Amino acid sequence: MINRAGLQQPEVEGWNVTGPVVKLGVTKLLEEPEKYLGTARVGLVANYNAVDEYATPIIRLFAECPKIEFTRIYVAEHGLWGCEQAGVKVGHVGDLRTGVDVVSLYGETVKPTPQMLEDIDVLVCDGNDIGSRYWTCLSTTALCIEAAAEAGKQIIVTDRPNPIGGMAVEGNLLDIEYRSFVGYDRIPIRHGMTPGELAAMYVGGAGLDVDLLVIPMDNWGREMLFPETGHFWTGTPNMPGFETALVYPGTCLFEGTTLSEGRGTTKPFRLIGAPWLDAIDLADRLNTMELGGVRFRPAHFRPMFSKHSGVECAGVEVYVTDAWELDPVRLGVSMLIAAREQNLDAFGWYGAGSPTGSADLARPFPVEGRHLFIDLLAGGAELRRWIEEGATSDEIMARWERETSEFMDAREPYLIY
């Protein structure tokens, strides 16, 4: 990949070779904690996967800073060390390294209760996002903002890059009737904003009376992709690298189907398949579509867990050939249509509230059993209905254009960069 400065980027995921280019919001806070925190008791929403520009966990940096009264850690999905699989409940524990209490925001509750906030004055959310509405950390941040407003606490969001850039926006706006933990705010599937920008937009849109401070980054530009930041990649168990993040806004839609989205393999969201598919025919059809920035190879794989665990699946592996040409939402819609049409009898939509598989990711919202999981991911029932009616990916993307345009206008006052 060639970056904007004309430099060749290595094809190694997660390898920092350029040194840090972008200064994170959390680094600015740690450089001047008294400026931002004063003598406040601090709660931090983060886990050990949240690192600074030199791959040092920010939990450690907060604990070792003598000017910060570090009171509590709040952990979201994937737990304190980011090693829990998606949908796995996280309990309240203690961090043996720092001695700080750890409170779960992905267990019996996903929103801080008043009791959880009693011993802190400021709640710091280290902004974490992958550039897509499905990312549950966005839901956690929104719920923390609501809790801070209700408790009269200040909330600080330390900003981080959108790893897939801040220019492109794709997809429909969420229908609030379909709000879940994989889609909480009325934003598109690919939103092109940073966590700090989204936090400010959520406060403005919801009309919340809250003391929100966003600490911006330095040197980040909307046209930048993650390799250009010079940062180290730290992902969740199923987000192993930048190439996965590029396709995720589209291929995550397969969580709402009876096909495997590659969970249980080393290439989640890049391997898509099912036991009943013809891999060569599917790859040929998708390559014939000439979708920008991607190429497909026929693939067989055997997931070690999740859907079709232990069963050989046939399908495709998605390769990104040009990150700038890739439209991941169009990619995902096109792949759904092609996979469904190859075997209409075997293809199915995953029901929300199912006891196993990806549908559990919608919990703990009271939508379980009322909506198919594909509708929660798609932010409404239209995508599923249009596909069932035989609409093409071009037709579906065109029908979404008005909502995408509306969002582009609505987000403008909240853009920091």
C-alpha positions in Angstrom: 0.0 0.0 0.0 1.2 3.5 -0.8 0.4 6.1 1.8 -0.5 9.7 1.2 3.1 10.7 1.6 4.0 8.4 -1.3 5.8 5.9 1.0 5.5 2.1 0.6 3.6 0.5 3.5 4.6 -3.1 4.3 2.0 -5.8 3.8 2.3 -6.9 7.4 -0.7 -6.5 9.6 -0.1 -4.9 13.0 3.6 -4.1 12.4 4.6 -0.6 13.3 7.5 0.4 11.0 7.1 4.2 10.6 6.9 5.2 14.2 3.9 7.0 15.6 2.5 9.8 13.3 -0.7 10.5 15.2 -0.7 11.5 18.9 -3.7 10.0 20.7 -6.1 11.9 22.9 -5.2 9.6 25.8 -1.5 10.5 25.4 -2.4 14.2 25.6 -4.3 13.5 28.8 -1.5 11.6 30.4 1.0 14.3 29.5 -1.1 16.9 31.4 -3.3 15.0 33.8 -3.8 18.0 36.1 -5.1 20.1 33.2 -7.8 17.5 32.3 -8.5 15.8 35.6 -7.4 18.1 38.4 -7.8 16.1 41.7 -10.7 14.0 40.5 -11.2 10.3 41.2 -11.0 8.6 37.9 -12.8 5.7 36.4 -11.5 4.4 33.1 -13.5 2.5 30.4 -10.8 0.4 28.7 -9.0 -2.9 28.7 -5.4 -4.0 28.2 -5.9 -4.0 24.4 -6.1 -0.2 24.6 -2.5 0.9 24.1 -0.6 4.1 23.5 1.6 4.8 20.4 4.3 2.5 21.8 2.0 -0.5 22.6 2.0 0.2 26.3 -1.4 -0.5 27.9 -3.1 2.7 29.0 -4.4 0.9 32.2 -0.8 0.5 33.3 0.0 4.2 32.4 -3.0 5.4 34.4 -2.0 3.2 37.4 1.6 4.4 37.3 0.8 8.1 37.0 1.2 9.7 40.4 -1.0 12.6 39.4 -4.0 10.4 38.7 -6.3 9.0 41.4 -7.2 5.9 39.6 -10.2 4.4 41.2 -12.0 1.9 38.9 -11.7 0.1 35.6 -14.9 -0.5 33.6 -14.6 -3.3 31.0 -16.9 -3.9 28.0 -17.2 -6.9 25.7 -14.2 -9.2 25.5 -13.1 -8.5 29.1 -10.1 -7.1 30.9 -7.5 -8.6 28.6 -9.6 -8.6 25.5 -9.5 -12.4 25.2 -13.1 -13.4 25.7 -15.1 -14.4 22.7 -18.0 -12.3 21.4 -21.1 -12.5 23.4 -19.4 -14.1 26.5 -20.5 -12.5 29.7 -17.8 -10.7 31.7 -17.8 -10.7 35.5 -16.6 -8.2 38.2 -13.0 -9.0 39.1 -9.9 -7.2 40.4 -6.9 -6.3 38.4 -4.0 -8.1 40.2 -1.4 -5.9 38.4 -2.8 -2.5 39.4 -5.0 -3.4 42.4 -7.8 -1.5 40.9 -11.4 -2.8 41.0 -12.8 -4.0 37.7 -16.5 -3.5 36.9 -18.1 -5.4 34.1 -20.2 -3.5 31.5 -20.9 -6.7 29.6 -22.5 -9.0 32.2 -25.6 -8.4 34.2 -25.7 -4.8 33.0 -24.2 -2.9 30.1 -24.8 0.5 31.5 -23.0 1.8 34.6 -25.5 1.9 37.5 -25.5 4.9 39.9 -23.7 2.6 42.5 -20.9 1.9 40.0 -20.3 5.6 39.6 -20.4 6.6 43.3 -16.7 6.5 44.0 -15.6 8.4 40.9 -15.8 12.0 39.8 -14.8 11.6 36.1 -15.4 8.8 33.7 -12.8 8.5 31.0 -13.7 6.5 27.9 -10.8 5.6 25.7 -12.4 5.8 22.3 -12.3 2.6 20.4 -13.9 1.9 17.1 -13.5 -0.1 13.9 -15.4 2.3 11.7 -18.7 0.4 11.7 -22.1 0.7 13.5 -21.9 -3.0 14.7 -18.9 -2.3 17.0 -20.2 -2.8 20.5 -17.7 -0.4 22.1 -19.8 2.4 20.5 -22.8 1.2 22.3 -20.8 1.1 25.6 -19.6 4.6 25.1 -23.2 5.9 24.4 -24.5 4.1 27.5 -21.7 5.5 29.6 -22.6 9.0 28.4 -26.2 8.4 29.4 -25.1 7.2 32.8 -22.8 10.1 33.4 -25.6 12.5 32.5 -28.0 10.9 35.0 -25.4 10.8 37.7 -24.1 14.3 37.1 -20.5 13.1 36.4 -18.1 14.5 33.8 -17.2 12.2 31.0 -14.1 12.4 28.9 -13.6 10.6 25.6 -10.0 10.3 24.5 -10.1 10.1 20.7 -8.5 7.5 18.5 -8.3 7.0 14.7 -11.1 5.5 12.6 -8.9 2.7 11.2 -10.7 2.6 7.9 -10.7 6.4 7.4 -13.0 9.3 7.9 -14.1 10.1 4.3 -16.4 7.4 3.1 -19.9 6.8 4.5 -22.0 3.8 3.4 -25.3 2.3 4.3 -28.6 3.2 5.8 -29.4 4.9 9.1 -30.5 2.7 12.0 -34.2 2.5 12.6 -34.4 3.1 16.4 -37.1 0.3 16.6 -34.2 -2.1 15.8 -31.8 -0.6 18.4 -29.6 -3.3 20.0 -26.1 -3.7 21.3 -24.8 -4.1 17.7 -26.5 -0.9 16.6 -27.4 1.8 19.2 -27.2 5.2 17.6 -28.9 6.4 14.4 -25.8 6.2 12.2 -24.9 4.4 9.0 -23.2 1.0 8.8 -19.9 2.7 7.8 -20.0 6.1 9.5 -16.6 7.7 8.7 -16.2 9.4 12.1 -13.9 9.0 15.1 -15.2 7.9 18.5 -14.9 11.4 19.9 -16.9 12.8 17.0 -19.6 10.2 17.5 -19.8 10.9 21.2 -20.4 14.6 20.6 -22.9 13.8 17.9 -24.7 11.4 20.2 -25.0 14.0 23.0 -26.3 16.6 20.5 -28.8 14.2 18.9 -30.1 12.9 22.1 -30.2 16.3 23.8 -28.3 15.1 26.8 -27.3 17.5 29.6 -23.9 16.1 30.3 -20.4 17.5 30.8 -18.7 15.9 27.9 -15.0 16.6 27.0 -13.5 15.1 23.9 -9.7 15.2 23.8 -8.8 15.2 20.1 -5.8 13.6 18.5 -3.0 15.5 16.8 -1.9 14.9 13.2 -4.8 12.6 12.2 -6.5 13.4 8.8 -9.8 12.0 7.5 -8.0 10.5 4.5 -5.7 8.4 6.7 -6.0 4.6 6.9 -4.6 2.8 10.0 -1.2 1.8 8.6 -0.5 5.5 8.0 -0.9 6.3 11.7 2.2 4.4 12.7 0.4 2.7 15.5 0.3 -0.9 16.6 -2.8 -3.0 15.8 -4.5 -4.5 18.8 -7.8 -6.2 18.1 -10.4 -8.4 19.6 -10.3 -12.2 19.2 -12.1 -11.9 15.8 -10.5 -8.6 14.5 -6.9 -9.8 14.0 -5.7 -7.1 11.6 -6.3 -4.1 9.4 -7.4 -6.1 6.3 -10.2 -7.7 8.4 -11.3 -4.3 9.5 -11.6 -3.1 5.9 -14.1 -5.8 4.9 -15.9 -6.0 8.3 -18.6 -3.4 7.6 -19.8 -5.7 4.8 -19.0 -9.3 5.8 -20.3 -8.9 9.4 -23.7 -9.1 7.8 -23.2 -12.8 7.5 -23.5 -13.1 11.3 -27.2 -12.7 10.6 -27.3 -15.8 8.3 -26.8 -19.5 8.7 -23.5 -19.2 6.9 -20.2 -19.1 8.8 -18.6 -15.6 8.9 -15.3 -17.3 9.6 -15.5 -17.3 13.4 -13.5 -20.2 14.7 -10.9 -19.8 11.9 -7.7 -17.7 11.7 -9.5 -15.5 9.1 -12.8 -14.3 10.6 -14.9 -12.1 8.3 -12.6 -12.9 5.4 -13.6 -16.6 5.1 -17.3 -16.9 4.4 -19.0 -20.2 3.7 -21.4 -23.1 4.5 -21.4 -26.9 4.0 -23.9 -26.6 1.1 -22.1 -24.0 -1.0 -20.0 -24.6 -4.2 -16.8 -22.7 -3.6 -15.6 -22.4 -7.2 -19.0 -21.2 -8.5 -19.3 -18.6 -5.8 -15.8 -17.3 -6.3 -16.4 -17.1 -10.1 -19.6 -15.2 -9.7 -18.2 -12.7 -7.2 -15.1 -12.1 -9.3 -17.4 -11.5 -12.4 -19.2 -8.7 -10.5 -15.9 -6.8 -10.5 -16.4 -5.3 -7.1 -13.8 -2.6 -6.5 -10.8 -3.3 -4.4 -11.3 -7.0 -3.8 -10.6 -10.4 -5.2 -12.1 -13.8 -4.2 -10.6 -17.3 -4.1 -12.6 -20.5 -3.6 -11.9 -21.9 -0.2 -12.8 -24.7 2.1 -12.4 -24.3 5.9 -13.5 -26.0 9.1 -14.5 -23.7 12.0 -13.3 -24.8 15.4 -16.2 -23.1 17.2 -19.3 -21.0 16.4 -21.5 -21.9 13.4 -20.7 -25.2 11.7 -18.1 -26.0 14.3 -16.1 -29.0 13.2 -17.8 -29.2 9.8 -16.1 -28.5 6.5 -17.5 -25.4 4.9 -17.2 -24.3 1.3 -17.1 -20.7 0.3 -14.7 -17.9 -0.5 -11.8 -16.0 1.0 -11.9 -12.2 0.5 -8.6 -10.4 -0.4 -8.3 -6.6 -0.4 -6.4 -5.5 -3.5 -7.1 -1.7 -3.1 -8.3 -0.2 0.2 -9.2 3.1 -1.5 -11.4 1.4 -4.1 -13.2 -0.9 -1.6 -16.8 -0.3 -0.7 -17.3 -2.8 2.1 -21.0 -2.4 2.5 -21.6 -3.0 -1.2 -19.3 -5.9 -0.9 -21.3 -7.5 1.9 -24.6 -7.0 0.2 -23.3 -8.4 -3.0 -21.9 -11.5 -1.2 -25.2 -12.0 0.6 -27.2 -12.0 -2.6 -24.7 -14.4 -4.4 -24.5 -16.9 -1.5 -28.3 -16.9 -1.0 -29.1 -17.4 -4.7 -26.7 -20.3 -5.0 -28.9 -22.4 -2.7 -32.2 -20.8 -1.7 -33.4 -23.8 0.2 -30.4 -24.1 2.5 -29.7 -20.4 3.1 -31.4 -19.0 6.1 -31.6 -15.9 8.4 -30.4 -16.3 11.9 -33.0 -15.6 14.5 -32.3 -13.1 17.4 -32.4 -14.8 20.8 -31.1 -18.2 19.5 -29.3 -20.0 22.3 -26.1 -20.4 20.2 -24.1 -18.6 17.6 -23.9 -15.0 16.5 -27.4 -14.1 17.4 -26.4 -13.9 21.1 -24.4 -10.8 20.2 -27.6 -8.7 20.3 -28.2 -9.4 24.0 -29.0 -8.0 26.5 -31.5 -5.7 24.8 -35.2 -6.7 24.9 -35.3 -7.1 21.1 -34.5 -10.8 21.4 -37.2 -13.0 19.8 -38.8 -9.9 18.1 -36.4 -9.4 15.3 -34.2 -11.5 13.1 -30.5 -10.8 13.8 -29.9 -9.7 10.3 -32.4 -7.0 10.8 -30.6 -5.8 14.0 -27.3 -5.7 12.0 -28.9 -4.0 9.1 -30.7 -1.5 11.3 -34.1 -2.5 10.0 -35.9 -5.1 7.9 -35.6 -3.5 4.5 -32.3 -5.1 3.5 -33.6 -8.6 4.2 -36.9 -7.9 2.4 -35.2 -6.3 -0.6 -32.9 -9.3 -1.0 -35.8 -11.7 -0.7 -37.6 -9.7 -3.4 -34.7 -10.0 -5.8 -33.2 -6.5 -5.6 -29.6 -6.2 -6.8 -26.8 -4.7 -4.8 -26.8 -1.6 -7.0 -30.5 -1.1 -6.4 -30.1 -1.5 -2.6 -27.2 0.9 -2.4 -29.1 3.4 -4.5 -32.1 3.2 -2.2 -29.8 4.0 0.8 -28.2 7.0 -0.9 -30.7 9.6 0.5 -30.1 8.5 4.1 -26.3 8.4 3.6 -26.5 12.0 2.2 -28.6 13.1 5.2 -26.1 11.7 7.6 -23.2 13.5 5.8 -25.0 16.8 6.4 -25.9 16.0 10.0 -22.4 15.0 11.0 -20.8 18.1 9.7 -21.1 20.2 12.9 -19.5 17.5 14.9 -16.4 16.9 12.8 -13.1 17.7 14.6 -10.7 16.9 11.8 
